[in-house]
Every structure is written in structure tokens, then in C-alpha cells.
Amino acid sequence: MRIAIYGAGSLGTVLGAYLAKNGTEADLVNHNKAHVEALRENGAHITGTVDFTVPVHALLPEEMSGKYDIIFLMTKQLRNREILTFLKDFLAEDGLVVTLQNGIPEDSVAEIVGPEHTVGAVVEWGATLSAPGESTLTSSPDSLSFHMGGMPGLPEGSLRRVQEVLEKMCPVVIEENLPGARWSKLLINATFSGLGTVMGGTFGDVTGDPLGREAAIRCMKEVIDVGRAAGVTFAPVQGKNITALFYWRGPVKKALAKLILPVAMKKHASIEPSMLQDLKKGKPCEVDAINGVVCDAGRRHGVPTPVNDRISALIREIQDGKRKPGKENLKEIL
């Protein structure tokens, strides 16, 4: 089986390293020449909550050849049409594109490669590219998992093929309710990636700040309200019913939600938002695929989203150089 990890940056390098460590070869594809050269010369070095180095096979996109049975897509959604049009030529006749992107990317992927070739997977851990060839795993090793599901028309057995590969890294749940799994991940990303980017900090910085916790539970309530209006049943996250834990209407449940927030995110407190990582590098971030998705769906279904609207606006101002990340930005959300 030929496997490619396209967009092998922070998360993809970790995935590729775990696959190699456990006997499954994959091509780690990235346009960053320094990163590819470091992977070739020194292997993939994974630090943070673990520490190991393993030889991997790294390529630039222009060095790809032949057909792949599975392509794990781990780029941002910003260039999906261009990238998927390119990747389609490298997909085997029964090959699969597994999108591990943020947001709700499956429809846009299926539009280009076909629903029978499209699998969605939710990444429930975080990492930061700390140097060429080196990625820092920021989630606890005992909290790593994937949730995965297919598009209508996906051939029987396809999900199992992908599951067998991803299980070389960590547990995989085949999710019949893929939209629910996606919206549960969107709930986490819109809240903690959004606010972490606005603050210029980690998930733990959000839960460790009183204003951050207040903004977080307001954001979470908005996402749940929008998702429910869209007909979504939120899926459990690592066995936890997050809507039961964090949805509130009155002051007592609201206070309880704020109290348990730091405990619930403890194993992922060191995650640095991918949007913040991009902004630090002077790159455009995918706010439209995260908080922007909530805002758009809210408008379609008549649900106000003032918190997500403001988070989106603040991140765009940071991206445009009109303000800097910082805790003081929280006052403009509440």
C-alpha cells in the first residue's frame, strides 16, 4: 500500500513519524525545502510529551510520482481546489483522500475527487513545528485519538483500510455521525484556537484566564446553538459528551461549566493554535474555515453569533497587522 501525507507540517510530521516507528512507510510531502531536507538527513524528531527520532521518506510536491492508495490531506483549506486538483492525478483507481483538516472540509474535497474517494478524519491532539524536521507534540500521549467517517457512496471496507493505518499511531473511532464529530471538533477549535489566537497563547492560557473562560463558554454555547439549528447531533469527544458538560442557560450551569473547563482541557493545555502559528510566520490563517464556518451557519439558520463574529474580526485585524495578539483583546469580545 502506498501512502502519502500531503502537508506534512506540525501534525503530519508527527503522524508520519508514528507510522514509520510502527513499521508503516509513508511519503511525507511538504513544500518547505528546509523541512524536507532536515527530514531526509536526520529523520523526524518528535519532542514535547514524547521524545523519539525515526527515519522517514520526505518529498517536495514536485517529486511525487506514481499512484497512492491513501493520501492524508493535512494542509490548510485555503488552497483546497488547487491542491486537490493536483493530487487527483496521483490517486489510485480505488484510492482515498483522507482529509484531516479543520472545519467542515469533506464536501469541498468530494466535489473534486468524488465522494467515493473521500474520508473525513478528526484529529484530537495538537502539535507545533518547532524546527525543520522537528515537531513538538503538545497533547498527552494517553489522549491521542482520531474519529473518522466516510461520505455517502464510499465503498465497503474503505474506512477499515484507513483505520488500520491510523491505528499505528493511536486509537481510531469509526464514526457513523461524521457531521457530529466534525462539529464537536469545530466547537473545540472555534473556542480554543480562536481565543488562543486572539490572546496570543495556548489552550491552557485560555482556560487559565477568567476573561478567557467567560469568552470560552459563551463561544461554546454559540457553536452548540448553531449546530443544533443546523440539525447536528454533536458526537462525544474522547468519550465525553461535551454538550452536556458545557451547554448552559442559567447562572448555575454557566458557573459549573467555567469551573470544569480547565480540568477538561488539562491534557491539551499546551496546544498552540494552528492559526496563531501561521500568523507568527506571517502566513494567512484559516479563520474562515473555523470561526467563519460558525458565523456563516448562524446567518443561514437565524442564530446570532456575536462572540464568533468578534473573534473572526479580531483575528483578521491581527492578520492584517492592525493589532497584536494579547489578553487585552478579550475585553472587545465580552
C-alpha positions in Angstrom: 0.0 0.0 0.0 1.4 3.4 -1.0 0.6 6.2 1.5 1.3 9.9 1.3 0.9 12.6 4.0 0.4 15.8 2.0 1.2 18.9 4.0 3.4 17.1 6.5 4.0 20.1 8.8 3.4 20.0 12.6 0.7 17.3 12.7 1.7 15.4 9.6 5.3 15.0 10.7 4.0 13.5 14.0 1.7 11.1 12.1 4.4 10.1 9.7 6.9 9.5 12.5 4.5 7.3 14.4 3.7 5.3 11.2 7.4 4.8 10.5 8.1 3.9 14.1 5.5 1.2 13.9 6.5 -0.2 10.6 4.3 1.6 8.0 6.1 3.6 5.3 4.6 6.9 4.1 5.8 9.7 1.9 5.9 12.9 3.9 5.2 15.7 1.3 5.8 19.3 2.1 6.7 22.4 0.0 9.2 23.7 2.7 12.6 22.7 1.4 14.4 23.2 4.7 11.9 20.9 6.4 12.1 18.2 3.8 15.9 18.3 3.8 16.0 18.0 7.6 13.6 15.0 7.5 15.8 13.4 4.8 19.1 13.9 6.6 18.1 13.5 10.3 14.7 11.8 10.3 11.6 13.1 12.0 12.4 14.2 15.6 9.2 14.3 17.8 9.6 16.2 21.1 7.2 17.6 23.7 5.2 15.0 25.6 7.3 12.3 23.9 10.9 12.2 22.5 12.0 10.0 19.6 13.6 10.2 16.2 12.8 7.9 13.3 13.9 7.8 9.6 11.2 8.9 7.2 10.8 9.3 3.4 10.3 13.0 2.6 9.4 14.6 -0.7 8.7 18.0 -2.3 5.4 18.1 -4.1 7.1 18.2 -7.5 9.0 15.0 -6.6 5.8 12.9 -6.3 5.2 10.1 -8.8 3.0 7.1 -9.3 -0.3 6.4 -7.6 -1.2 6.3 -3.9 -3.8 4.2 -2.2 -4.2 6.7 0.6 -3.4 10.4 0.7 -3.7 12.0 4.1 -4.5 15.7 3.4 -3.1 17.9 6.2 -2.8 21.3 4.5 -5.0 24.3 5.4 -8.2 24.6 3.4 -7.1 27.9 1.9 -5.9 26.2 -1.3 -8.0 23.1 -1.4 -9.2 23.4 -5.0 -5.7 23.9 -6.3 -4.1 21.2 -4.1 -6.8 18.6 -4.7 -6.8 19.1 -8.5 -3.0 18.4 -8.3 -3.4 15.4 -6.0 -6.2 13.8 -8.1 -3.6 12.7 -10.7 -1.7 10.7 -8.0 -4.8 8.9 -6.6 -5.1 5.1 -7.4 -8.3 3.9 -9.0 -9.7 2.9 -5.7 -7.6 5.4 -3.7 -8.8 7.5 -0.9 -8.2 11.1 0.2 -8.4 11.4 4.0 -9.0 15.0 5.0 -7.7 15.7 8.5 -8.2 19.4 8.0 -10.0 21.8 10.4 -13.6 22.9 9.8 -16.0 21.0 7.7 -13.9 20.1 4.6 -15.5 16.9 3.3 -17.9 18.5 0.7 -15.2 20.6 -0.9 -12.9 17.5 -1.1 -15.6 15.2 -2.5 -16.5 17.9 -5.1 -13.1 17.4 -6.7 -12.0 13.8 -6.1 -15.5 12.3 -5.7 -17.4 11.1 -2.6 -16.4 7.5 -3.2 -12.8 8.6 -2.7 -13.4 10.9 0.3 -12.9 10.1 4.0 -13.1 12.6 6.9 -10.9 12.2 10.0 -10.9 14.4 13.1 -7.6 14.9 14.8 -8.0 15.1 18.6 -4.5 16.2 19.5 -2.1 19.0 18.8 1.5 19.7 17.7 3.8 22.6 16.7 6.5 22.6 14.1 9.4 23.7 16.3 12.3 23.5 13.8 12.9 21.9 10.3 12.5 18.2 10.8 11.2 18.6 14.4 7.6 18.7 15.6 6.5 19.1 19.2 3.6 17.0 20.3 1.6 19.2 22.7 -1.0 16.7 23.8 -0.6 14.0 26.4 0.3 10.6 24.8 -2.7 9.0 26.5 -5.1 11.5 25.0 -4.3 10.9 21.3 -7.2 9.7 19.1 -8.9 10.0 15.7 -12.6 10.0 14.8 -13.3 9.0 11.2 -16.2 8.6 8.8 -16.9 8.4 5.1 -19.0 10.2 2.5 -22.2 8.5 1.1 -21.1 6.1 -1.7 -17.8 5.2 -0.1 -17.0 1.5 -1.0 -17.3 -1.1 1.8 -14.0 -1.7 3.5 -12.5 1.7 2.7 -12.8 3.0 6.3 -11.2 -0.1 7.6 -8.2 0.4 5.3 -7.7 3.8 6.7 -8.3 2.8 10.3 -5.6 0.1 10.1 -3.1 2.8 9.1 -4.1 5.4 11.6 -4.1 2.8 14.4 -0.4 2.6 14.0 -0.4 5.9 15.9 -3.4 5.9 18.3 -7.0 4.7 18.8 -9.4 5.3 15.9 -13.2 5.5 16.3 -15.2 4.9 13.1 -17.9 7.5 13.4 -21.3 6.9 11.8 -22.2 10.5 12.8 -19.3 12.2 10.9 -21.1 15.7 10.8 -21.5 15.4 14.6 -17.8 14.6 15.1 -16.8 17.5 12.8 -19.0 19.9 14.7 -17.6 18.7 18.0 -14.1 19.4 16.8 -15.3 22.7 15.4 -16.6 23.6 18.9 -13.1 23.0 20.3 -11.3 24.8 17.5 -13.6 27.8 17.3 -13.3 28.2 21.1 -9.7 27.4 22.0 -7.9 28.0 18.7 -10.0 31.2 18.1 -9.5 32.6 21.6 -5.9 31.3 21.9 -5.1 33.2 18.7 -6.7 36.4 19.9 -4.8 36.1 23.2 -1.5 35.0 21.6 -1.4 31.9 23.8 -2.2 28.2 24.3 -5.4 26.4 25.1 -4.2 26.5 28.7 -3.8 30.2 28.6 -7.5 30.5 27.6 -8.7 28.2 30.5 -6.3 29.9 32.9 -7.7 33.4 32.4 -11.0 34.5 34.0 -12.0 36.5 30.9 -10.8 33.7 28.7 -13.1 31.2 30.5 -16.0 33.6 30.2 -15.4 34.1 26.5 -14.9 30.3 26.0 -18.2 29.2 27.5 -20.0 31.9 25.5 -18.3 30.8 22.3 -19.1 27.1 23.0 -22.8 27.9 23.6 -23.0 29.8 20.3 -21.5 26.9 18.4 -23.9 24.4 20.0 -26.9 26.6 19.3 -25.8 27.0 15.6 -25.0 23.3 15.2 -28.4 22.2 16.7 -30.2 24.7 14.4 -28.4 23.1 11.5 -29.7 19.7 12.6 -26.4 18.4 14.0 -26.2 15.9 16.9 -22.8 16.6 18.5 -20.7 13.4 18.8 -18.7 12.6 22.0 -15.1 13.7 22.2 -12.9 11.0 23.6 -15.9 9.5 25.4 -17.1 12.8 26.8 -20.5 14.4 26.0 -19.2 18.0 25.6 -22.7 19.5 25.1 -23.9 18.0 28.4 -20.7 19.3 30.1 -20.7 22.8 28.6 -24.1 23.9 27.4 -25.8 26.3 29.8 -28.8 28.6 30.0 -28.8 29.8 33.6 -26.1 31.1 36.0 -25.6 27.8 38.0 -24.8 25.7 34.9 -22.7 28.5 33.5 -20.6 28.7 36.6 -20.2 24.9 36.6 -19.1 24.9 33.0 -16.4 27.6 33.8 -15.2 25.6 36.8 -14.7 22.3 34.9 -13.2 23.9 31.8 -9.5 23.8 32.9 -9.9 20.2 34.1 -11.5 19.1 30.8 -8.6 20.7 28.7 -5.7 19.7 31.0 -4.2 17.1 28.7 -4.3 19.6 25.8 -3.4 22.7 27.7 0.0 23.1 25.8 -1.6 23.2 22.3 -0.7 26.3 20.4 -3.4 27.2 17.9 -2.5 26.5 14.3 -3.9 29.9 13.4 -1.5 31.6 15.8 1.4 29.5 14.4 0.6 30.7 10.9 0.2 34.4 12.0 3.6 34.2 13.8 5.1 33.0 10.4 3.5 35.9 8.5 1.1 33.5 6.7 -2.6 33.8 6.3 -4.6 31.7 8.7 -7.8 29.7 8.2 -10.2 31.6 10.4 -12.8 31.4 7.6 -12.7 27.6 7.9 -13.1 27.7 11.7 -14.9 30.6 13.4 -16.1 31.7 10.0 -18.0 28.5 9.5 -19.9 29.1 12.7 -20.8 32.6 11.7 -21.9 31.6 8.2 -24.0 28.8 9.5 -25.5 31.1 12.1 -26.6 33.5 9.5 -28.2 30.7 7.4 -30.1 29.4 10.3 -31.0 32.7 12.0 -28.8 32.2 15.1 -26.8 35.2 16.3 -23.1 34.6 16.7 -21.7 37.8 18.2 -18.8 36.1 20.0 -17.6 34.2 16.9 -18.2 37.3 14.8 -15.9 39.3 17.0 -13.2 36.6 17.3 -13.2 36.4 13.5 -12.8 40.1 13.1 -10.1 40.4 15.7 -8.1 37.6 14.1 -8.4 39.3 10.7 -7.2 42.5 12.2 -4.2 40.7 13.7 -3.5 39.1 10.3 -3.7 42.5 8.6 -1.2 44.0 11.0 -3.8 46.3 12.6 -3.4 44.8 16.1 -1.3 42.3 18.0 -2.4 39.2 19.9 -2.8 39.8 23.6 -5.1 39.2 26.6 -6.4 42.8 26.3 -8.3 41.7 23.1 -10.6 39.7 25.3 -12.3 42.8 26.5 -13.5 43.5 23.0 -15.3 40.1 22.9 -17.2 40.3 26.1 
